[in-house]
Amino acid sequence: MGLEEIISELQKESNQEYDNIIQSAKIMALKAISEKKSQLDNQYNEKRINFDNDLFKQKKKMIAKIDLERIKEKQNIESKLIDEIIIETFDDFVNYLRNNKEKYLNLLNNLMEKTISIIDQNKIEISFNNEDENLIKKLISNYKYDFELKPSNKIKGGFICISGNSYIDNSLETIFLNNKIEIIKIIRNYFEKANEDSNEWKDQFYK
């Protein structure tokens, strides 16, 4: 083999090695790009998941805050309404009895029977509303006790008896108050039925 042929063969080998290096470099570059793209995609997906989770948590916190405010507002409104309803109901209760004197007198008689069974002295101080004076006089005429009449505008209806150490409160206010819990239950049950669909908006918010 001559010198020119040897040089030619060396050039061919050099060109082939160069091509191989270039090809390897291209493959390595493509692999690196693919890995980098995969890494970026994973980072993006992770950030997107974290963002969605944070957004969901913020929505839950916002809903919880709104819901708590709504509950407080609802409770305040209900409490005011219940107080108004109780006052109106009591006034209606008193007016009903005063407009049905026979029923009112029967109630007073029953209350007086219980009062007499407790009191062990003859002298009884009885307080009552001014409007009920005639009814009270008719009531005590059935009992052989020494009654001292004490009309008072502080009592809406019924009566209060004091005898010795005994204090018996049979005022309509106290009778009504003793049943207040049951009355409130009835009113609250009405509110609950009226507002049973009040939480539907939250399902819409999550969609």
TORPA-4810 file (N, C-alpha, C, O; in nm, 3 decimals):
<nodes>
NODE_1_0.086_-0.119_0.000_0.000_0.000_0.000_0.089_0.123_0.000_0.184_0.132_0.077_M
NODE_2_0.056_0.218_-0.088_0.137_0.337_-0.098_0.100_0.438_0.009_0.003_0.422_0.083_G
NODE_3_0.181_0.542_0.015_0.160_0.645_0.117_0.025_0.715_0.100_-0.044_0.744_0.197_L
NODE_4_-0.010_0.742_-0.025_-0.138_0.810_-0.051_-0.255_0.724_-0.009_-0.355_0.775_0.042_E
NODE_5_-0.242_0.592_-0.030_-0.351_0.501_0.008_-0.365_0.497_0.160_-0.475_0.494_0.214_E
NODE_6_-0.248_0.495_0.228_-0.252_0.492_0.375_-0.319_0.618_0.429_-0.402_0.613_0.520_I
NODE_7_-0.281_0.731_0.370_-0.341_0.860_0.414_-0.492_0.859_0.387_-0.570_0.907_0.469_I
NODE_8_-0.532_0.804_0.273_-0.674_0.798_0.237_-0.752_0.713_0.335_-0.862_0.748_0.375_S
NODE_9_-0.692_0.597_0.374_-0.759_0.508_0.468_-0.773_0.575_0.605_-0.877_0.564_0.671_E
NODE_10_-0.668_0.645_0.645_-0.673_0.716_0.774_-0.781_0.824_0.774_-0.849_0.844_0.875_L
NODE_11_-0.797_0.893_0.664_-0.900_0.997_0.652_-1.041_0.936_0.660_-1.132_0.992_0.722_Q
NODE_12_-1.055_0.817_0.594_-1.184_0.750_0.597_-1.221_0.710_0.741_-1.334_0.728_0.788_K
NODE_13_-1.117_0.653_0.809_-1.143_0.612_0.948_-1.175_0.734_1.036_-1.262_0.730_1.123_E
NODE_14_-1.101_0.843_1.011_-1.122_0.966_1.089_-1.262_1.022_1.064_-1.331_1.064_1.157_S
NODE_15_-1.304_1.022_0.935_-1.438_1.072_0.901_-1.547_0.984_0.963_-1.650_1.034_1.009_N
NODE_16_-1.523_0.853_0.963_-1.622_0.760_1.020_-1.634_0.781_1.172_-1.743_0.781_1.228_Q
NODE_17_-1.518_0.798_1.234_-1.520_0.820_1.381_-1.589_0.952_1.415_-1.664_0.963_1.512_E
NODE_18_-1.561_1.051_1.330_-1.625_1.183_1.349_-1.776_1.172_1.338_-1.851_1.226_1.419_Y
NODE_19_-1.820_1.098_1.231_-1.964_1.078_1.212_-2.025_1.005_1.331_-2.135_1.037_1.376_D
NODE_20_-1.949_0.903_1.382_-1.999_0.828_1.497_-2.013_0.918_1.620_-2.111_0.908_1.694_N
NODE_21_-1.916_1.003_1.640_-1.920_1.096_1.754_-2.040_1.191_1.742_-2.113_1.214_1.838_I
NODE_22_-2.058_1.245_1.620_-2.170_1.337_1.596_-2.304_1.266_1.622_-2.394_1.323_1.684_I
NODE_23_-2.316_1.143_1.573_-2.438_1.066_1.589_-2.465_1.038_1.737_-2.578_1.050_1.784_Q
NODE_24_-2.359_1.001_1.809_-2.373_0.975_1.954_-2.414_1.102_2.027_-2.498_1.100_2.118_S
NODE_25_-2.354_1.213_1.985_-2.387_1.342_2.048_-2.534_1.378_2.026_-2.602_1.427_2.115_A
NODE_26_-2.581_1.351_1.901_-2.722_1.379_1.871_-2.814_1.293_1.958_-2.913_1.342_2.014_K
NODE_27_-2.779_1.162_1.968_-2.862_1.071_2.050_-2.864_1.116_2.195_-2.969_1.118_2.259_I
NODE_28_-2.745_1.153_2.247_-2.737_1.199_2.386_-2.816_1.328_2.406_-2.881_1.347_2.509_M
NODE_29_-2.809_1.415_2.306_-2.882_1.542_2.316_-3.034_1.518_2.318_-3.106_1.578_2.397_A
NODE_30_-3.081_1.428_2.227_-3.224_1.396_2.223_-3.270_1.332_2.353_-3.380_1.360_2.402_L
NODE_31_-3.184_1.245_2.408_-3.219_1.180_2.534_-3.227_1.282_2.647_-3.317_1.278_2.731_K
NODE_32_-3.130_1.374_2.648_-3.129_1.478_2.752_-3.251_1.568_2.741_-3.314_1.604_2.840_A
NODE_33_-3.285_1.603_2.615_-3.404_1.687_2.592_-3.530_1.615_2.639_-3.617_1.675_2.703_I
NODE_34_-3.541_1.486_2.607_-3.657_1.406_2.647_-3.668_1.398_2.799_-3.777_1.412_2.854_S
NODE_35_-3.553_1.375_2.866_-3.554_1.367_3.012_-3.591_1.501_3.074_-3.666_1.508_3.171_E
NODE_36_-3.537_1.609_3.015_-3.567_1.742_3.066_-3.715_1.775_3.049_-3.778_1.832_3.138_K
NODE_37_-3.769_1.738_2.932_-3.911_1.762_2.906_-3.996_1.683_3.005_-4.094_1.735_3.058_K
NODE_38_-3.958_1.558_3.029_-4.033_1.475_3.124_-4.026_1.534_3.264_-4.124_1.536_3.339_S
NODE_39_-3.905_1.584_3.298_-3.888_1.646_3.430_-3.974_1.772_3.443_-4.038_1.793_3.546_Q
NODE_40_-3.975_1.854_3.339_-4.057_1.975_3.339_-4.205_1.942_3.347_-4.281_2.008_3.418_L
NODE_41_-4.247_1.838_3.271_-4.387_1.795_3.275_-4.427_1.750_3.415_-4.535_1.782_3.463_D
NODE_42_-4.338_1.675_3.480_-4.366_1.627_3.616_-4.376_1.744_3.714_-4.464_1.747_3.801_N
NODE_43_-4.284_1.840_3.698_-4.288_1.957_3.785_-4.416_2.037_3.763_-4.478_2.085_3.858_Q
NODE_44_-4.455_2.051_3.635_-4.577_2.124_3.603_-4.699_2.054_3.664_-4.785_2.117_3.726_Y
NODE_45_-4.705_1.921_3.645_-4.818_1.844_3.697_-4.823_1.851_3.850_-4.931_1.862_3.909_N
NODE_46_-4.706_1.845_3.912_-4.702_1.853_4.060_-4.751_1.990_4.108_-4.829_2.000_4.203_E
NODE_47_-4.703_2.096_4.039_-4.747_2.231_4.075_-4.896_2.249_4.049_-4.966_2.316_4.126_K
NODE_48_-4.943_2.189_3.940_-5.086_2.201_3.908_-5.171_2.129_4.014_-5.275_2.178_4.056_R
NODE_49_-5.123_2.011_4.056_-5.195_1.937_4.162_-5.194_2.017_4.293_-5.297_2.028_4.360_I
NODE_50_-5.077_2.072_4.327_-5.067_2.153_4.449_-5.156_2.276_4.441_-5.221_2.314_4.539_N
NODE_51_-5.159_2.337_4.322_-5.244_2.455_4.303_-5.392_2.419_4.320_-5.467_2.489_4.387_F
NODE_52_-5.431_2.307_4.257_-5.571_2.262_4.269_-5.606_2.229_4.414_-5.715_2.262_4.461_D
NODE_53_-5.511_2.165_4.484_-5.535_2.132_4.625_-5.549_2.258_4.710_-5.637_2.268_4.795_N
NODE_54_-5.459_2.354_4.684_-5.466_2.481_4.758_-5.595_2.554_4.728_-5.657_2.612_4.817_D
NODE_55_-5.636_2.553_4.602_-5.760_2.618_4.562_-5.879_2.553_4.631_-5.970_2.621_4.678_L
NODE_56_-5.878_2.420_4.635_-5.987_2.345_4.700_-5.993_2.378_4.850_-6.100_2.397_4.906_F
NODE_57_-5.874_2.383_4.913_-5.869_2.415_5.056_-5.920_2.556_5.082_-5.993_2.581_5.178_K
NODE_58_-5.881_2.650_4.994_-5.927_2.788_5.009_-6.078_2.798_4.993_-6.146_2.871_5.066_Q
NODE_59_-6.130_2.721_4.895_-6.276_2.720_4.874_-6.347_2.665_4.997_-6.451_2.716_5.039_K
NODE_60_-6.289_2.557_5.055_-6.349_2.497_5.174_-6.348_2.595_5.290_-6.447_2.609_5.362_K
NODE_61_-6.233_2.665_5.308_-6.224_2.763_5.415_-6.323_2.876_5.395_-6.389_2.922_5.489_K
NODE_62_-6.334_2.921_5.268_-6.426_3.030_5.237_-6.570_2.987_5.263_-6.650_3.063_5.317_M
NODE_63_-6.603_2.864_5.223_-6.737_2.812_5.243_-6.766_2.798_5.392_-6.875_2.833_5.439_I
NODE_64_-6.666_2.746_5.467_-6.683_2.728_5.611_-6.707_2.862_5.680_-6.790_2.874_5.770_A
NODE_65_-6.632_2.964_5.636_-6.646_3.098_5.694_-6.784_3.156_5.662_-6.851_3.210_5.749_K
NODE_66_-6.824_3.143_5.534_-6.955_3.193_5.493_-7.065_3.119_5.567_-7.163_3.178_5.612_I
NODE_67_-7.046_2.986_5.578_-7.147_2.904_5.644_-7.160_2.942_5.791_-7.270_2.950_5.844_D
NODE_68_-7.045_2.966_5.857_-7.047_3.006_5.998_-7.117_3.140_6.016_-7.196_3.158_6.109_L
NODE_69_-7.088_3.233_5.926_-7.153_3.365_5.933_-7.303_3.352_5.911_-7.383_3.420_5.977_E
NODE_70_-7.341_3.264_5.817_-7.484_3.243_5.790_-7.553_3.181_5.911_-7.666_3.217_5.944_R
NODE_71_-7.484_3.087_5.975_-7.541_3.021_6.093_-7.562_3.122_6.205_-7.667_3.125_6.269_I
NODE_72_-7.459_3.207_6.229_-7.470_3.308_6.334_-7.582_3.406_6.304_-7.662_3.440_6.391_K
NODE_73_-7.587_3.450_6.178_-7.693_3.544_6.138_-7.831_3.480_6.154_-7.925_3.543_6.202_E
NODE_74_-7.841_3.353_6.111_-7.967_3.280_6.121_-8.009_3.264_6.267_-8.126_3.281_6.300_K
NODE_75_-7.911_3.232_6.354_-7.941_3.215_6.496_-7.987_3.347_6.559_-8.080_3.349_6.640_Q
NODE_76_-7.921_3.457_6.521_-7.960_3.588_6.575_-8.102_3.625_6.531_-8.182_3.673_6.611_N
NODE_77_-8.130_3.602_6.403_-8.263_3.634_6.351_-8.368_3.546_6.418_-8.475_3.594_6.458_I
NODE_78_-8.337_3.416_6.430_-8.432_3.323_6.493_-8.457_3.360_6.639_-8.570_3.354_6.686_E
NODE_79_-8.349_3.397_6.710_-8.364_3.433_6.852_-8.455_3.554_6.868_-8.541_3.558_6.956_S
NODE_80_-8.435_3.654_6.780_-8.521_3.773_6.786_-8.666_3.737_6.752_-8.760_3.784_6.817_K
NODE_81_-8.682_3.654_6.648_-8.817_3.613_6.610_-8.884_3.532_6.719_-9.003_3.549_6.747_L
NODE_82_-8.807_3.443_6.782_-8.863_3.360_6.889_-8.908_3.447_7.005_-9.015_3.426_7.061_I
NODE_83_-8.825_3.546_7.042_-8.863_3.638_7.151_-8.991_3.713_7.116_-9.080_3.729_7.199_D
NODE_84_-8.999_3.760_6.991_-9.119_3.833_6.948_-9.241_3.741_6.949_-9.350_3.780_6.993_E
NODE_85_-9.222_3.619_6.898_-9.334_3.524_6.893_-9.380_3.487_7.032_-9.500_3.476_7.057_I
NODE_86_-9.285_3.467_7.125_-9.321_3.431_7.262_-9.400_3.543_7.329_-9.500_3.518_7.397_I
NODE_87_-9.355_3.667_7.308_-9.429_3.781_7.365_-9.569_3.789_7.306_-9.667_3.807_7.378_I
NODE_88_-9.578_3.774_7.173_-9.710_3.779_7.108_-9.798_3.663_7.153_-9.917_3.680_7.176_E
NODE_89_-9.736_3.545_7.165_-9.812_3.427_7.206_-9.863_3.443_7.348_-9.977_3.407_7.377_T
NODE_90_-9.779_3.497_7.436_-9.822_3.519_7.574_-9.937_3.618_7.580_-10.036_3.597_7.650_F
NODE_91_-9.922_3.728_7.504_-10.030_3.828_7.501_-10.160_3.766_7.449_-10.268_3.793_7.501_D
NODE_92_-10.148_3.683_7.345_-10.266_3.614_7.291_-10.326_3.520_7.395_-10.448_3.508_7.406_D
NODE_93_-10.238_3.452_7.470_-10.281_3.360_7.575_-10.363_3.433_7.682_-10.469_3.387_7.722_F
NODE_94_-10.311_3.548_7.727_-10.380_3.628_7.829_-10.513_3.680_7.775_-10.616_3.672_7.842_V
NODE_95_-10.511_3.734_7.653_-10.634_3.787_7.593_-10.738_3.679_7.573_-10.857_3.701_7.592_N
NODE_96_-10.691_3.560_7.534_-10.783_3.448_7.515_-10.854_3.414_7.646_-10.975_3.394_7.647_Y
NODE_97_-10.780_3.409_7.755_-10.842_3.376_7.884_-10.938_3.486_7.929_-11.046_3.459_7.981_L
NODE_98_-10.896_3.610_7.907_-10.982_3.721_7.950_-11.111_3.727_7.867_-11.215_3.771_7.915_R
NODE_99_-11.103_3.681_7.743_-11.222_3.678_7.658_-11.306_3.553_7.680_-11.418_3.544_7.630_N
NODE_100_-11.252_3.459_7.755_-11.326_3.336_7.789_-11.324_3.321_7.941_-11.253_3.237_7.996_N
NODE_101_-11.405_3.405_8.007_-11.398_3.419_8.152_-11.429_3.288_8.225_-11.374_3.262_8.332_K
NODE_102_-11.515_3.206_8.168_-11.547_3.080_8.235_-11.425_2.988_8.239_-11.395_2.927_8.342_E
NODE_103_-11.355_2.979_8.127_-11.233_2.897_8.124_-11.127_2.957_8.215_-11.054_2.884_8.283_K
NODE_104_-11.118_3.090_8.215_-11.019_3.158_8.299_-11.049_3.130_8.446_-10.958_3.101_8.524_Y
NODE_105_-11.176_3.141_8.483_-11.215_3.116_8.622_-11.189_2.972_8.663_-11.145_2.945_8.775_L
NODE_106_-11.215_2.878_8.572_-11.186_2.736_8.601_-11.036_2.716_8.625_-10.996_2.643_8.715_N
NODE_107_-10.954_2.783_8.542_-10.810_2.775_8.560_-10.769_2.831_8.695_-10.690_2.771_8.767_L
NODE_108_-10.823_2.948_8.730_-10.792_3.011_8.858_-10.835_2.922_8.975_-10.764_2.912_9.075_L
NODE_109_-10.951_2.858_8.961_-10.999_2.766_9.066_-10.902_2.650_9.087_-10.871_2.613_9.200_N
NODE_110_-10.857_2.593_8.976_-10.761_2.482_8.985_-10.631_2.526_9.051_-10.574_2.455_9.134_N
NODE_111_-10.585_2.645_9.014_-10.463_2.698_9.073_-10.481_2.726_9.223_-10.390_2.703_9.302_L
NODE_112_-10.597_2.777_9.259_-10.623_2.808_9.399_-10.633_2.681_9.482_-10.588_2.678_9.597_M
NODE_113_-10.691_2.575_9.427_-10.699_2.447_9.498_-10.558_2.397_9.532_-10.533_2.351_9.644_E
NODE_114_-10.467_2.408_9.437_-10.329_2.365_9.462_-10.262_2.457_9.566_-10.184_2.411_9.649_K
NODE_115_-10.295_2.587_9.558_-10.237_2.682_9.652_-10.283_2.653_9.795_-10.202_2.651_9.888_T
NODE_116_-10.412_2.631_9.812_-10.469_2.605_9.944_-10.411_2.478_10.005_-10.393_2.469_10.127_I
NODE_117_-10.381_2.380_9.921_-10.326_2.254_9.972_-10.185_2.271_10.028_-10.137_2.186_10.103_S
NODE_118_-10.119_2.380_9.992_-9.981_2.405_10.038_-9.981_2.496_10.161_-9.902_2.476_10.254_I
NODE_119_-10.069_2.595_10.161_-10.072_2.695_10.269_-10.136_2.636_10.394_-10.238_2.568_10.387_I
NODE_120_-10.074_2.664_10.509_-10.127_2.611_10.636_-10.170_2.722_10.731_-10.188_2.699_10.851_D
NODE_121_-10.185_2.844_10.677_-10.232_2.954_10.759_-10.358_3.014_10.700_-10.387_2.997_10.581_Q
NODE_122_-10.435_3.085_10.785_-10.564_3.138_10.742_-10.549_3.269_10.664_-10.630_3.297_10.575_N
NODE_123_-10.449_3.347_10.695_-10.433_3.478_10.631_-10.351_3.461_10.503_-10.241_3.404_10.504_K
NODE_124_-10.405_3.512_10.393_-10.338_3.498_10.263_-10.339_3.633_10.191_-10.443_3.696_10.175_I
NODE_125_-10.222_3.676_10.151_-10.210_3.796_10.068_-10.207_3.751_9.922_-10.123_3.671_9.882_E
NODE_126_-10.301_3.804_9.843_-10.311_3.761_9.703_-10.292_3.881_9.609_-10.364_3.981_9.618_I
NODE_127_-10.195_3.870_9.520_-10.168_3.975_9.422_-10.217_3.931_9.285_-10.209_3.813_9.250_S
NODE_128_-10.269_4.028_9.207_-10.329_3.996_9.078_-10.336_4.122_8.993_-10.313_4.233_9.043_F
NODE_129_-10.366_4.107_8.866_-10.378_4.221_8.776_-10.510_4.295_8.804_-10.611_4.234_8.836_N
NODE_130_-10.505_4.428_8.790_-10.624_4.510_8.817_-10.746_4.465_8.737_-10.858_4.469_8.787_N
NODE_131_-10.723_4.422_8.613_-10.836_4.383_8.527_-10.906_4.257_8.578_-11.021_4.231_8.541_E
NODE_132_-10.838_4.180_8.663_-10.895_4.054_8.711_-10.961_4.066_8.848_-10.996_3.965_8.909_D
NODE_133_-10.977_4.187_8.896_-11.024_4.204_9.033_-11.160_4.138_9.056_-11.178_4.068_9.156_E
NODE_134_-11.254_4.158_8.967_-11.386_4.097_8.985_-11.378_3.944_8.984_-11.445_3.878_9.064_N
NODE_135_-11.297_3.889_8.894_-11.281_3.744_8.888_-11.217_3.691_9.016_-11.257_3.586_9.068_L
NODE_136_-11.118_3.761_9.067_-11.049_3.718_9.188_-11.145_3.723_9.308_-11.146_3.633_9.391_I
NODE_137_-11.226_3.827_9.314_-11.324_3.837_9.424_-11.423_3.721_9.417_-11.460_3.663_9.519_K
NODE_138_-11.465_3.688_9.296_-11.555_3.575_9.279_-11.485_3.445_9.317_-11.546_3.355_9.374_K
NODE_139_-11.359_3.436_9.285_-11.281_3.316_9.314_-11.267_3.295_9.464_-11.296_3.186_9.514_L
NODE_140_-11.224_3.396_9.537_-11.195_3.379_9.680_-11.322_3.366_9.763_-11.318_3.323_9.879_I
NODE_141_-11.437_3.402_9.704_-11.563_3.388_9.778_-11.595_3.241_9.805_-11.678_3.209_9.890_S
NODE_142_-11.529_3.151_9.731_-11.552_3.006_9.749_-11.465_2.947_9.861_-11.478_2.829_9.893_N
NODE_143_-11.377_3.029_9.920_-11.283_2.977_10.019_-11.293_3.058_10.149_-11.303_3.180_10.147_Y
NODE_144_-11.291_2.986_10.261_-11.306_3.050_10.393_-11.169_3.084_10.450_-11.124_3.029_10.550_K
NODE_145_-11.104_3.178_10.382_-10.974_3.226_10.426_-10.978_3.378_10.434_-11.062_3.443_10.373_Y
NODE_146_-10.885_3.432_10.511_-10.874_3.577_10.525_-10.782_3.629_10.415_-10.660_3.633_10.430_D
NODE_147_-10.843_3.669_10.303_-10.765_3.716_10.188_-10.742_3.867_10.196_-10.835_3.943_10.223_F
NODE_148_-10.619_3.908_10.172_-10.586_4.050_10.158_-10.555_4.076_10.011_-10.458_4.023_9.957_E
NODE_149_-10.640_4.158_9.947_-10.626_4.181_9.803_-10.516_4.284_9.774_-10.509_4.390_9.835_L
NODE_150_-10.430_4.248_9.677_-10.321_4.336_9.638_-10.317_4.348_9.485_-10.238_4.280_9.420_K
NODE_151_-10.403_4.435_9.428_-10.400_4.454_9.281_-10.263_4.508_9.238_-10.204_4.592_9.306_P
NODE_152_-10.215_4.460_9.123_-10.083_4.503_9.076_-10.076_4.493_8.923_-10.115_4.392_8.865_S
NODE_153_-10.027_4.599_8.861_-10.010_4.596_8.716_-9.885_4.517_8.675_-9.863_4.493_8.557_N
NODE_154_-9.804_4.478_8.773_-9.684_4.400_8.743_-9.718_4.256_8.706_-9.636_4.186_8.647_K
NODE_155_-9.837_4.214_8.741_-9.882_4.078_8.710_-9.977_4.085_8.591_-10.076_4.158_8.595_I
NODE_156_-9.947_4.011_8.486_-10.031_4.014_8.366_-10.162_3.937_8.385_-10.265_3.974_8.329_K
NODE_157_-10.157_3.832_8.464_-10.275_3.749_8.486_-10.246_3.643_8.590_-10.131_3.628_8.633_G
NODE_158_-10.349_3.567_8.630_-10.330_3.470_8.736_-10.314_3.541_8.870_-10.367_3.650_8.888_G
NODE_159_-10.242_3.480_8.965_-10.225_3.544_9.095_-10.100_3.489_9.165_-10.047_3.383_9.129_F
NODE_160_-10.057_3.563_9.265_-9.948_3.521_9.352_-9.997_3.528_9.496_-10.053_3.629_9.538_I
NODE_161_-9.977_3.421_9.571_-10.021_3.417_9.710_-9.902_3.411_9.805_-9.806_3.337_9.783_C
NODE_162_-9.912_3.491_9.912_-9.810_3.490_10.018_-9.882_3.464_10.150_-9.978_3.533_10.184_I
NODE_163_-9.834_3.365_10.222_-9.894_3.332_10.351_-9.785_3.277_10.442_-9.734_3.167_10.419_S
NODE_164_-9.749_3.354_10.544_-9.640_3.312_10.632_-9.511_3.303_10.553_-9.468_3.401_10.492_G
NODE_165_-9.449_3.185_10.555_-9.326_3.163_10.479_-9.352_3.105_10.340_-9.259_3.074_10.266_N
NODE_166_-9.478_3.093_10.307_-9.513_3.033_10.177_-9.530_3.140_10.070_-9.596_3.242_10.091_S
NODE_167_-9.469_3.115_9.956_-9.482_3.205_9.840_-9.518_3.118_9.721_-9.437_3.039_9.673_Y
NODE_168_-9.641_3.132_9.672_-9.688_3.048_9.562_-9.718_3.137_9.442_-9.809_3.220_9.443_I
NODE_169_-9.638_3.117_9.338_-9.650_3.199_9.217_-9.734_3.125_9.113_-9.686_3.033_9.047_D
NODE_170_-9.859_3.165_9.100_-9.948_3.109_8.998_-9.984_3.216_8.895_-10.093_3.215_8.839_N
NODE_171_-9.890_3.309_8.872_-9.914_3.411_8.769_-9.908_3.346_8.631_-9.841_3.244_8.613_S
NODE_172_-9.977_3.404_8.537_-9.975_3.349_8.401_-9.835_3.357_8.340_-9.797_3.274_8.258_L
NODE_173_-9.758_3.459_8.384_-9.622_3.471_8.334_-9.539_3.347_8.371_-9.467_3.292_8.288_E
NODE_174_-9.552_3.305_8.497_-9.475_3.189_8.545_-9.525_3.062_8.479_-9.445_2.976_8.440_T
NODE_175_-9.656_3.048_8.466_-9.713_2.930_8.399_-9.662_2.922_8.256_-9.624_2.816_8.208_I
NODE_176_-9.663_3.036_8.189_-9.615_3.041_8.051_-9.466_3.012_8.044_-9.420_2.941_7.954_F
NODE_177_-9.390_3.069_8.139_-9.245_3.049_8.142_-9.210_2.903_8.163_-9.114_2.852_8.106_L
NODE_178_-9.288_2.835_8.246_-9.263_2.692_8.272_-9.282_2.607_8.147_-9.229_2.496_8.138_N
NODE_179_-9.357_2.660_8.052_-9.379_2.588_7.926_-9.302_2.650_7.810_-9.320_2.613_7.694_N
NODE_180_-9.215_2.746_7.843_-9.142_2.820_7.739_-9.053_2.728_7.656_-9.042_2.744_7.534_K
NODE_181_-8.988_2.633_7.723_-8.897_2.542_7.651_-8.972_2.464_7.544_-8.924_2.451_7.432_I
NODE_182_-9.090_2.414_7.579_-9.169_2.340_7.482_-9.216_2.430_7.368_-9.220_2.389_7.252_E
NODE_183_-9.250_2.554_7.403_-9.294_2.650_7.300_-9.179_2.679_7.205_-9.198_2.685_7.083_I
NODE_184_-9.057_2.698_7.260_-8.939_2.726_7.177_-8.911_2.607_7.086_-8.877_2.626_6.969_I
NODE_185_-8.926_2.485_7.138_-8.906_2.365_7.055_-9.000_2.364_6.935_-8.959_2.334_6.823_K
NODE_186_-9.125_2.398_6.961_-9.225_2.401_6.853_-9.185_2.505_6.748_-9.192_2.479_6.628_I
NODE_187_-9.143_2.623_6.794_-9.104_2.730_6.702_-8.980_2.691_6.622_-8.975_2.711_6.500_I
NODE_188_-8.879_2.633_6.691_-8.756_2.594_6.623_-8.782_2.483_6.520_-8.723_2.483_6.412_R
NODE_189_-8.869_2.390_6.554_-8.904_2.284_6.459_-8.966_2.344_6.333_-8.942_2.297_6.222_N
NODE_190_-9.044_2.449_6.352_-9.104_2.516_6.236_-8.996_2.580_6.150_-8.998_2.569_6.028_Y
NODE_191_-8.899_2.648_6.216_-8.789_2.710_6.142_-8.706_2.606_6.067_-8.667_2.628_5.952_F
NODE_192_-8.679_2.492_6.133_-8.598_2.388_6.070_-8.666_2.332_5.946_-8.600_2.307_5.845_E
NODE_193_-8.797_2.311_5.952_-8.870_2.261_5.837_-8.873_2.364_5.725_-8.866_2.331_5.607_K
NODE_194_-8.885_2.491_5.765_-8.892_2.598_5.665_-8.759_2.618_5.594_-8.755_2.665_5.481_A
NODE_195_-8.648_2.581_5.663_-8.515_2.604_5.606_-8.440_2.475_5.578_-8.317_2.474_5.575_N
NODE_196_-8.512_2.365_5.557_-8.445_2.236_5.542_-8.360_2.227_5.416_-8.272_2.141_5.407_E
NODE_197_-8.384_2.315_5.317_-8.304_2.312_5.194_-8.202_2.425_5.188_-8.151_2.457_5.081_D
NODE_198_-8.171_2.484_5.303_-8.085_2.603_5.304_-7.940_2.574_5.269_-7.865_2.669_5.243_S
NODE_199_-7.896_2.447_5.267_-7.756_2.415_5.240_-7.732_2.368_5.096_-7.620_2.329_5.063_N
NODE_200_-7.832_2.372_5.012_-7.817_2.322_4.874_-7.715_2.402_4.795_-7.652_2.349_4.704_E
NODE_201_-7.698_2.530_4.829_-7.606_2.617_4.753_-7.463_2.565_4.760_-7.386_2.590_4.668_W
NODE_202_-7.425_2.495_4.867_-7.287_2.446_4.879_-7.255_2.341_4.774_-7.144_2.336_4.722_K
NODE_203_-7.353_2.256_4.743_-7.331_2.156_4.638_-7.304_2.225_4.504_-7.220_2.180_4.426_D
NODE_204_-7.376_2.332_4.479_-7.357_2.405_4.353_-7.218_2.470_4.351_-7.156_2.479_4.244_Q
NODE_205_-7.169_2.514_4.464_-7.041_2.583_4.471_-6.927_2.488_4.441_-6.826_2.529_4.383_F
NODE_206_-6.941_2.363_4.480_-6.834_2.264_4.458_-6.827_2.215_4.315_-6.725_2.158_4.273_Y
NODE_207_-6.934_2.236_4.240_-6.937_2.181_4.101_-6.839_2.257_4.014_-6.826_2.227_3.895_K
</nodes>
